[in-house]
Amino acid sequence: TGLTMREPLYFSVNGFGFVGNTSTNELWKYEPGCNKWIRKQDMPGINFQSPSFIINDIAYVMSGNTLWAYNSASDSWLKKKDIPGEDKRAGFGFSINGKGYLGGGFYNDANFYEYNPITDVWTKKNNLPPFTGYNRVYLVSFVIGQKVYLTGTNSGFWEYSSEGDAWIEKAPVESSYACAFAINNTGYVFSSSGILSEYSPQLNQWKIINSYPGQKMCYPI
């Protein structure tokens, strides 16, 4: 039997899924068409709880303060510009309009940064909303159109516009140790209590649409 993974790295690029074991540095690619796993180039010592984002089919992974770019076409890792400030462990990442964004985590306070992959430059943006303490840890997000939506345990629910670099508080949702995703123009948040909530950005309203039938969990992915 293999080693059990603790909070693995995972992302999808070009219709394929990738899962990285931060204990062994193994990276595996899943090909859904033929239902098989393929071992890829080992990761360059990625820490667990490393946030990531995707820009133009390149996966960017922030390990501590070190940014790594993974090119699935060449199966290669390339070190990029370090991010300023403190360790970004357990932070969050997303991309919009060709830029990457990172914030949150155990040590990063309210700092929030934008990454330009063309110039390989980090830019400090306006601070995160007034979360407190560990409420900046394990934040989750989804993107609809040109807006990003961010939430987390006891953290409220916020909309971010990269054009105005502005945060706007929106209708709250149950999001304790949650995961989040978007389908078409609708957002979804699944909390560790087993509640699946659906969000309409047009109405700024949440609707509980289903409860998870399985065992309750902490840190769903």
Secondary structure, DSSP 8 states (H G I E B T S, - for coil): -----SS-EEEEETTEEEEEETTTTEEEEEETTTTEEEEE---SS--TT--EEEETTEEEEEETTEEEEEETTTTEEEE----SSS--TTEEEEEETTEEEEEESSS-TT-EEEEETTTTEEEE-S---S--GGGGTT-EEEEETTEEEEE-TT--EEEEETTTTEEEE------TT-EEEEETTEEEEE-TTSEEEEEETTTTEEEEEEE--S---SS--
